């Protein structure tokens, strides 16, 4: 059975003259495909299946395995290769997507999230920390780990503009209820507003906001902590990206 789908190459591994590629697809999530001879420059897939390549894939499914008939590339994101910081961030997002893609139900929204993030990283029109924060939090939302930043987890009242987040319990509290607890993240109003935008906005608008540098630092730290806390693991690509900052 042939399947045509939009896809992004999120991982590659050369094995001699062969190559294994992982594609993030619109409806199938991340799938792996073994390509014989794709590691050779003579292969039609040698250049088209490079990391970050976006395009239309024609797949053939045989039981639980997929083979790649063709991959019509629309964007290679080649410019990412010339900037180590951008390259490392894009690599982290792809690795994170590989890890998370099997967890959620809204897999059709994973693809545009990653494509938009890669596009913005390459263009350089948004701070890398903002792109990273939006990606991490929105990916958690799509995977069923949306934080409740509307109501206080203790008194159930609507949360004010400034809130407190208890990381270990994964709950948000108003100032009154937080006085009865210890620790937690204090999230100022600008950060709370940005989080609500990321969580509740239409997917086409999630990156369309600005935030001051001092608040972006808090937003970025919170989103990263929340992301890694729920996954229960770290990423070598993230460690490398952070070593460049």
Buried (B, 14 or more C-beta within 10 A) or exposed (E): EEBEBBBBBBBBEEEEEBBBBBBBBBEBBBBEBBBBBBBBEEBEBBEBBBBBBBBEBBBEEEEEEBEBEEBEBEBBBEEBBEBEBBBBBBBBBBBBBBBBBEBBEEBEBBBBBBBBBBBBBBEEEBBBBBBBBBBBBBBBBBBEBEBEBEEBBBEEEEBEEBBBBBEEEBBBBBEEBBEEEEEBBEBBEBBBBBBEBBBEBEEEEBBEBEBEEEBBBBBBBBBBBBBBEBBEEEBEBBEBBEEEE
